């Protein structure tokens, strides 16, 4: 029999994590230029829609299919392929239907089956939960490409990126593969520092370099066209993150509660920290800055949410904002890459900081791998070293695979991933979609 409390908890988590994709559309839409807001938001919505299909058909199987663990119980390598990929036994997700049927049969025979072992909630919920993760992660990537990428290319990216990047990384970290297995690198990632934030942020950076800079990038000042949109999107993302991190406990228990609390305080601390840095560096405190700091705090705590104490989450939030602020305000200009909506500066950089600090602050009684805990608690450099190595492997995988994806997509698009100059100048909303976010009505319509 399934645990009804855990089942209800995970259903709610699925709902609010799914909300994060439309929330990101609002956040990105507000940050974009007025003439591109429809295009920017639609890329997030289409990423959500496309990934929802591809995850059920094949993504779940690549991440968690079959007997996919690379090592046996003694730590011996049994499958080199499973270091990076799961099996294909779960293609189409039919296994989840059988899981539901067996659960229903067990419920009907509760008196007889009371001592039998069953999962605490149905597998169909797990597919939906993981799909919601893949949706918003793919949508994050599009932020780096906003304002000049072809819409068809963005849709094609939403098909291939989760299959060849997100799902393999999910397997490597959470499915018994190279990074997360205690017999492999032994890094820990509670809710997606590597899998979600580093993967999306760094992928966005690689693709932005391949795509090229927006017209006038070195001469124009790009400002958010709708700050209230930014705040609304950030607020809804904040809400969704409680399901994102809390739901990653996979049970309605104390670890879920801890993850919710650390998520709350890290985000708040990072918002305060960002505003302080902004005030010192620019003389102003802005709403966009406060919202960006909030998101940075949510990013940094993601890999550590169920592993650290609340005070450590505050420290992590305070530390991440200056680093992300520097990456967005200075490093981007100095290096010269055009990460349009700062997916790399916030998610990529924040995810790296969070992964490293997990190796510093992980509590000995909360770690997934016995004997590996935070440097601050006397754990030595074992976990910290594993976290660094896990990040390096993630970066190497992304650079190679996403680089190839970008070059293949460019070839398929006849050598041009970006829209013509005339379309970029006019704005993608009208030229590509025939739609205007703010039409000027004369009379009734």
Helices and strands as residue ranges (DSSP letters): H 4-31, G 34-36, H 37-54, I 55-59, H 60-64, G 81-83, G 91-93, H 94-108, H 110-113, H 123-142, G 143-145, H 151-161, I 162-166, H 167-174, I 193-198, H 199-211, H 227-246, G 247-249, H 254-282, H 287-302, H 310-326, I 327-331, H 332-335, H 343-343, I 344-348, H 349-361, G 375-377, H 382-412, H 421-426, H 428-428, I 429-433
